[in-house]
Amino acid sequence: MAEQYDVVIAGGAIMGSSTAYFLKKELGFAGSVLVVEKDPTYARSATMLSAASIRQQFSTPENIRLSRFGIEVIRDLKGRFGPDADIGFHERGYLTLASSAGEAILRANHAIQSAEGSDIELIDPAEIARRWPYMSTEGVALAAYGRSGEGWFDAWMWLDMIRKAAKAAGAHYAHAAVTGIATAGDRVTSVTLSDGREIACGTFVNAAGPSAGDVAALAGIALPVEPRKRCVFVVHCREEIAGLPMLIDGTSVASGVYIRPEGQYFICGVSPDEATDARAGEDDFDVDYPLFDDLIWPALATRIPAFEALKLVRAWAGHYDFHTFDHNAVIGRHPEISNFVFCNGFSGHGIQQGPGAGRAVAELIVHGGYRSIDLSVFGYDRLVSGRPVVEANII
């Protein structure tokens, strides 16, 4: 006889564990919850290999609301998770630079952010030079700076805290992968695990990160989410660069390069060119060092001349759960398989939106609809009807 769980969640990183936490702890779900995670070390998860940061500088109100809830959780860590809760949060803000060609978009984004209550200011090149005198303003027409509610943190501490709280509240975890999904009519009836177990379930949640498209396919569902490789480089500068925020350079000088402090070092990176950005192999975690040598380092040295003397310390590669349709999340119930729930495709901003997305999925399961943030804009039906959600501030 198959084991029975009321909710089975595929994926135990930030999305799956946040869903389990909000179900069991914050919403008091009385049913049984099983989180299925193939790698309990999370060593290769998108969560662990991300740049671990949070921003409100989006153009889509729902993305802003998700991140604002993430900040709310961070500011109330001790109230939610106990007196020792800490994720090493550095509230230093994002500084997004725009050229004259991007100035109108930056202003439009800022208007949306301000309407949502985000503490973002627009600053001109002269003010940039005054605050960060080591920074060149070549090619910069305007910048947006997050005065509060943005920054970075420790990814492992974030995930471990939420995962442990979910377990303490009664969620069960299984070390396995979902290898089969059985359906009957309009429902998932059971899932098969890599350890041979068959688990009957009332609701199935796909929170499988970069593998989400493959998991959906087990139920005959087309989900255009796939792994895309992103590289992060750790560098050291012998000159002091004091007070640098998370710098996102949207000008032609730096072509989308980012850098932020990390202890005594800095971490930096850039998204590959669309023409060469392809699905990553399951075991492809090789670092693309030419990205640093040919693009990132020259761009950083142009923007901050002291970075001409950067020393590469180490690097790593991770996989984004990349949504090829519109780079935005897919959240909510499948329109035909009613107990199949998506929590997928965050395309690089999942770690900051995990709590908000997990709460939303938990609300769908417990209440039958969204109670906190209406995320229907991210529903699967937009894929069917070909209506992308356009986010103007994808990094």
WOGI-V80955 format. One record per pair of residues at least 6 apart in sequence whose ideal C-beta (glycine too) atoms are under 6 Angstrom apart, sorted by the first residue. I is the first residue (numbers start at 0). GAP is how many residues later the second one is. Records with the same first field share a line. If there is no record, write none. Layout:
BEGIN
I = GAP + GAP
END
This chain:
BEGIN
1 = 188 + 196 + 198
2 = 196
3 = 196
4 = 27 + 29 + 194 + 196
5 = 25 + 26 + 196
6 = 26 + 196
7 = 26 + 183 + 191 + 193 + 196
8 = 7 + 10 + 26 + 196 + 198
9 = 26 + 168 + 196 + 198 + 205
10 = 196 + 197 + 198
11 = 23 + 25
12 = 29 + 32 + 34 + 196
13 = 33 + 145 + 337 + 340
14 = 192 + 328 + 339 + 342
15 = 19 + 191
16 = 145 + 146 + 149
17 = 144 + 336 + 337 + 340
18 = 186 + 339 + 342 + 343
19 = 13 + 15 + 146 + 151
20 = 141 + 144 + 145
21 = 336 + 337 + 340
22 = 6 + 10 + 339
23 = 9 + 145 + 146 + 147
24 = 140 + 144
26 = 335 + 339
28 = 337
32 = 138
33 = 138 + 140
34 = 136 + 138
35 = 138 + 140 + 142
37 = 139
39 = 135
41 = 6
45 = 163 + 164 + 273 + 275
46 = 108 + 112 + 304
47 = 107
48 = 269
49 = 105 + 301
51 = 100 + 101 + 103 + 299
52 = 99 + 193
53 = 13 + 16 + 298
54 = 39 + 95
55 = 8 + 11 + 62 + 93 + 94
56 = 37 + 39 + 87 + 336
57 = 6 + 335
58 = 50 + 53 + 332 + 333 + 334
59 = 331
60 = 55
61 = 313 + 315
63 = 52
64 = 308
65 = 287 + 290
66 = 285
68 = 287
69 = 282 + 285 + 286
70 = 78
72 = 282
73 = 15
76 = 8
77 = 7
80 = 80 + 84
84 = 76
86 = 66 + 67 + 70 + 71
87 = 65 + 66
88 = 62 + 64
89 = 61 + 62
90 = 60
91 = 59 + 153
92 = 52 + 53 + 57 + 152
93 = 52 + 56 + 152
94 = 48 + 50 + 150 + 152
95 = 48 + 152
96 = 43 + 46 + 152 + 153 + 154
97 = 8 + 44 + 152
98 = 40 + 42 + 152
99 = 41
101 = 148
102 = 38 + 39
104 = 287
105 = 36 + 38
108 = 283 + 284
109 = 10 + 12 + 34
112 = 7
118 = 28 + 29 + 30
119 = 24 + 26
120 = 24 + 26
121 = 22
122 = 20 + 22
124 = 12 + 15
127 = 9 + 15
128 = 8
133 = 107 + 170 + 172
134 = 169
135 = 167
137 = 115
138 = 112 + 114
139 = 111
175 = 17 + 18 + 19
176 = 17
177 = 13 + 37
178 = 13 + 15
179 = 12 + 38
180 = 7 + 10 + 37 + 38
181 = 7 + 8
182 = 36
185 = 150 + 151 + 152
186 = 152
187 = 16 + 151 + 152
189 = 8 + 10
190 = 8
191 = 6
202 = 136 + 162
203 = 136
204 = 136
205 = 6 + 9 + 10 + 136 + 138
206 = 136
207 = 7
208 = 112
209 = 17 + 109 + 111
211 = 13 + 109 + 132
212 = 10 + 12 + 13
215 = 7
223 = 100 + 101
224 = 96 + 98 + 119 + 120
225 = 53 + 96
226 = 53 + 92
227 = 52 + 92 + 94
228 = 51 + 88
229 = 88 + 90
230 = 38 + 56 + 57 + 60 + 86
231 = 35 + 37 + 84
232 = 35 + 59 + 82
233 = 31 + 33 + 79 + 80
234 = 31 + 75 + 77
235 = 29 + 75 + 77
236 = 69 + 73
237 = 71
238 = 67
243 = 17
245 = 14
246 = 12
247 = 10
248 = 8 + 54
252 = 49
253 = 45 + 49
255 = 14
256 = 13 + 39 + 42
258 = 7 + 9
264 = 48
267 = 28
269 = 25 + 26
279 = 39
284 = 32
286 = 28 + 30
299 = 7
300 = 6 + 7
319 = 27 + 28
320 = 24
321 = 25
322 = 22 + 24
324 = 58
325 = 62 + 63
326 = 20 + 67
327 = 61 + 63
328 = 16 + 17 + 49
329 = 12 + 14 + 15 + 50
330 = 11 + 12 + 26 + 44 + 47
331 = 47
332 = 8
333 = 6 + 46
334 = 46
340 = 20
341 = 38
342 = 14 + 18
358 = 13
359 = 10 + 15
362 = 7 + 8
376 = 12
END
